[in-house]
């Protein structure tokens, strides 16, 4: 069995267990993301699985993590439910990286809650606030 994390567009992060059989593993990921999936490698020890034909809901947690892990602000968003796994089928996601995903989810959820009462002044300001919040939450893990 392979542990993975599921990041919902609302920022929530949940644990899941994937089958060890590679074919069933891929099918489980496709079911979680809601269709055919593409893989993105933004960290050498992590794969992000996203719906291949897209979704309308941006996943700000996954976008922020990918940006921070690559140390390069992505010029595009990630959409829909995202599944985070180890670097290959059957490889575990490390405890440290799992903690980073959970911390990022908590930070993004808190920031999005604040935005209900206080809207960011611009898209650039929103991106900067999200990235700063996620960086801070990850830094506090060390």
C-alpha atoms as a printed R data frame, in Angstrom:
    type eleno elety resid chain resno       x      y       z
1   ATOM     1    CA   UNK     A     1   0.000  0.000   0.000
2   ATOM     2    CA   UNK     A     2   1.163  3.491  -0.862
3   ATOM     3    CA   UNK     A     3   0.341  6.580   1.194
4   ATOM     4    CA   UNK     A     4  -0.676  9.719  -0.658
5   ATOM     5    CA   UNK     A     5  -2.240 13.084   0.085
6   ATOM     6    CA   UNK     A     6  -5.236 14.631  -1.626
7   ATOM     7    CA   UNK     A     7  -5.366 18.431  -1.903
8   ATOM     8    CA   UNK     A     8  -8.863 19.759  -2.577
9   ATOM     9    CA   UNK     A     9  -9.387 23.134  -4.281
10  ATOM    10    CA   UNK     A    10 -10.641 24.567  -0.953
11  ATOM    11    CA   UNK     A    11  -7.164 23.964   0.525
12  ATOM    12    CA   UNK     A    12  -8.063 20.952   2.651
13  ATOM    13    CA   UNK     A    13  -5.584 18.080   2.690
14  ATOM    14    CA   UNK     A    14  -6.543 14.480   3.412
15  ATOM    15    CA   UNK     A    15  -4.617 11.240   3.626
16  ATOM    16    CA   UNK     A    16  -5.379  8.301   1.386
17  ATOM    17    CA   UNK     A    17  -3.916  4.875   0.748
18  ATOM    18    CA   UNK     A    18  -3.301  3.787  -2.825
19  ATOM    19    CA   UNK     A    19  -3.087  0.168  -3.998
20  ATOM    20    CA   UNK     A    20   0.407 -1.234  -4.521
21  ATOM    21    CA   UNK     A    21  -0.428 -2.719  -7.940
22  ATOM    22    CA   UNK     A    22   0.714 -0.113 -10.538
23  ATOM    23    CA   UNK     A    23  -2.402 -0.428 -12.700
24  ATOM    24    CA   UNK     A    24  -4.784 -0.123  -9.751
25  ATOM    25    CA   UNK     A    25  -2.593  2.704  -8.374
26  ATOM    26    CA   UNK     A    26  -3.089  4.731 -11.585
27  ATOM    27    CA   UNK     A    27  -6.827  3.963 -11.633
28  ATOM    28    CA   UNK     A    28  -7.178  5.126  -8.016
29  ATOM    29    CA   UNK     A    29  -5.425  8.414  -8.817
30  ATOM    30    CA   UNK     A    30  -7.669  8.967 -11.847
31  ATOM    31    CA   UNK     A    31 -10.716  8.396  -9.667
32  ATOM    32    CA   UNK     A    32  -9.454 10.873  -7.057
33  ATOM    33    CA   UNK     A    33  -8.732 13.643  -9.583
34  ATOM    34    CA   UNK     A    34 -11.933 12.999 -11.529
35  ATOM    35    CA   UNK     A    35 -10.562 11.766 -14.857
36  ATOM    36    CA   UNK     A    36  -7.381 11.127 -16.778
37  ATOM    37    CA   UNK     A    37  -4.404 12.484 -14.899
38  ATOM    38    CA   UNK     A    38  -1.135 14.167 -15.770
39  ATOM    39    CA   UNK     A    39   1.932 14.121 -13.541
40  ATOM    40    CA   UNK     A    40   3.961 17.151 -12.575
41  ATOM    41    CA   UNK     A    41   7.349 17.002 -10.887
42  ATOM    42    CA   UNK     A    42   8.001 20.179  -8.937
43  ATOM    43    CA   UNK     A    43  10.196 18.476  -6.317
44  ATOM    44    CA   UNK     A    44  12.539 15.553  -6.929
45  ATOM    45    CA   UNK     A    45  10.824 13.444  -4.233
46  ATOM    46    CA   UNK     A    46   7.207 14.235  -5.155
47  ATOM    47    CA   UNK     A    47   4.755 13.772  -7.990
48  ATOM    48    CA   UNK     A    48   1.669 15.946  -8.290
49  ATOM    49    CA   UNK     A    49  -1.169 14.253 -10.163
50  ATOM    50    CA   UNK     A    50  -3.694 16.642 -11.736
51  ATOM    51    CA   UNK     A    51  -6.702 16.076 -13.938
52  ATOM    52    CA   UNK     A    52  -5.515 15.931 -17.530
53  ATOM    53    CA   UNK     A    53  -8.391 17.813 -19.123
54  ATOM    54    CA   UNK     A    54  -8.580 20.385 -16.394
55  ATOM    55    CA   UNK     A    55 -11.095 21.752 -13.960
56  ATOM    56    CA   UNK     A    56 -12.528 25.185 -13.403
57  ATOM    57    CA   UNK     A    57 -11.520 25.422  -9.722
58  ATOM    58    CA   UNK     A    58  -7.979 26.643  -9.040
59  ATOM    59    CA   UNK     A    59  -6.003 24.692  -6.446
60  ATOM    60    CA   UNK     A    60  -4.052 27.434  -4.723
61  ATOM    61    CA   UNK     A    61  -2.414 25.082  -2.217
62  ATOM    62    CA   UNK     A    62  -0.965 22.888  -4.969
63  ATOM    63    CA   UNK     A    63   0.100 25.971  -6.945
64  ATOM    64    CA   UNK     A    64   1.846 27.506  -3.912
65  ATOM    65    CA   UNK     A    65   3.652 24.267  -3.060
66  ATOM    66    CA   UNK     A    66   4.766 23.741  -6.660
67  ATOM    67    CA   UNK     A    67   6.032 27.321  -6.803
68  ATOM    68    CA   UNK     A    68   7.951 27.012  -3.536
69  ATOM    69    CA   UNK     A    69   9.378 23.593  -4.339
70  ATOM    70    CA   UNK     A    70  10.583 24.763  -7.761
71  ATOM    71    CA   UNK     A    71  11.792 28.089  -6.315
72  ATOM    72    CA   UNK     A    72  10.233 29.711  -9.352
73  ATOM    73    CA   UNK     A    73   6.829 31.374  -9.414
74  ATOM    74    CA   UNK     A    74   4.635 29.402 -11.780
75  ATOM    75    CA   UNK     A    75   2.956 31.552 -14.412
76  ATOM    76    CA   UNK     A    76  -0.012 29.166 -14.489
77  ATOM    77    CA   UNK     A    77  -2.349 27.747 -11.864
78  ATOM    78    CA   UNK     A    78  -3.039 24.123 -11.041
79  ATOM    79    CA   UNK     A    79  -6.721 23.188 -11.088
80  ATOM    80    CA   UNK     A    80  -9.026 20.713  -9.393
81  ATOM    81    CA   UNK     A    81  -8.165 18.012  -6.916
82  ATOM    82    CA   UNK     A    82  -4.451 17.198  -6.813
83  ATOM    83    CA   UNK     A    83  -2.965 13.951  -5.500
84  ATOM    84    CA   UNK     A    84   0.535 14.096  -3.999
85  ATOM    85    CA   UNK     A    85   2.607 10.900  -4.051
86  ATOM    86    CA   UNK     A    86   6.186  9.786  -3.752
87  ATOM    87    CA   UNK     A    87   8.411  9.959  -6.825
88  ATOM    88    CA   UNK     A    88   7.071  6.717  -8.363
89  ATOM    89    CA   UNK     A    89   4.308  4.156  -7.923
90  ATOM    90    CA   UNK     A    90   4.949  2.248  -4.721
91  ATOM    91    CA   UNK     A    91   7.349  4.830  -3.265
92  ATOM    92    CA   UNK     A    92   6.262  6.506  -0.067
93  ATOM    93    CA   UNK     A    93   5.898 10.254   0.360
94  ATOM    94    CA   UNK     A    94   8.390 11.264   3.062
95  ATOM    95    CA   UNK     A    95   7.049 12.389   6.419
96  ATOM    96    CA   UNK     A    96   8.777 15.780   6.025
97  ATOM    97    CA   UNK     A    97   7.145 16.472   2.656
98  ATOM    98    CA   UNK     A    98   3.771 15.245   3.908
99  ATOM    99    CA   UNK     A    99   4.084 17.720   6.791
100 ATOM   100    CA   UNK     A   100   4.838 20.504   4.287
101 ATOM   101    CA   UNK     A   101   1.696 19.663   2.307
102 ATOM   102    CA   UNK     A   102  -0.452 19.712   5.455
103 ATOM   103    CA   UNK     A   103   1.124 22.995   6.627
104 ATOM   104    CA   UNK     A   104   0.530 24.573   3.217
105 ATOM   105    CA   UNK     A   105  -3.094 23.442   3.241
106 ATOM   106    CA   UNK     A   106  -3.659 24.981   6.671
107 ATOM   107    CA   UNK     A   107  -2.021 28.249   5.622
108 ATOM   108    CA   UNK     A   108  -3.996 28.568   2.380
109 ATOM   109    CA   UNK     A   109  -7.265 27.681   4.121
110 ATOM   110    CA   UNK     A   110  -6.652 30.391   6.761
111 ATOM   111    CA   UNK     A   111  -5.735 33.001   4.139
112 ATOM   112    CA   UNK     A   112  -8.761 32.198   1.981
113 ATOM   113    CA   UNK     A   113 -10.959 32.533   5.089
114 ATOM   114    CA   UNK     A   114  -9.480 36.003   5.723
115 ATOM   115    CA   UNK     A   115 -10.219 36.969   2.126
116 ATOM   116    CA   UNK     A   116 -13.961 36.613   2.774
117 ATOM   117    CA   UNK     A   117 -13.741 39.792   4.862
118 ATOM   118    CA   UNK     A   118 -10.685 41.431   3.305
119 ATOM   119    CA   UNK     A   119 -10.193 41.023  -0.427
120 ATOM   120    CA   UNK     A   120  -6.638 41.271  -1.766
121 ATOM   121    CA   UNK     A   121  -5.974 44.492  -3.660
122 ATOM   122    CA   UNK     A   122  -4.776 42.652  -6.778
123 ATOM   123    CA   UNK     A   123  -3.972 39.253  -8.178
124 ATOM   124    CA   UNK     A   124  -0.273 39.886  -7.637
125 ATOM   125    CA   UNK     A   125  -0.907 40.830  -4.000
126 ATOM   126    CA   UNK     A   126  -2.978 37.664  -3.513
127 ATOM   127    CA   UNK     A   127  -0.199 35.486  -4.959
128 ATOM   128    CA   UNK     A   128   2.425 37.189  -2.786
129 ATOM   129    CA   UNK     A   129   0.281 36.761   0.345
130 ATOM   130    CA   UNK     A   130  -0.333 33.080  -0.374
131 ATOM   131    CA   UNK     A   131   3.325 32.346  -1.047
132 ATOM   132    CA   UNK     A   132   4.467 34.229   2.057
133 ATOM   133    CA   UNK     A   133   1.912 32.381   4.210
134 ATOM   134    CA   UNK     A   134   2.897 28.975   2.866
135 ATOM   135    CA   UNK     A   135   6.637 29.702   3.126
136 ATOM   136    CA   UNK     A   136   6.141 30.783   6.743
137 ATOM   137    CA   UNK     A   137   4.091 27.696   7.611
138 ATOM   138    CA   UNK     A   138   6.723 25.410   6.094
139 ATOM   139    CA   UNK     A   139   9.581 27.272   7.795
140 ATOM   140    CA   UNK     A   140   7.985 26.736  11.190
141 ATOM   141    CA   UNK     A   141   8.243 22.964  10.681
142 ATOM   142    CA   UNK     A   142  12.043 22.986  10.860
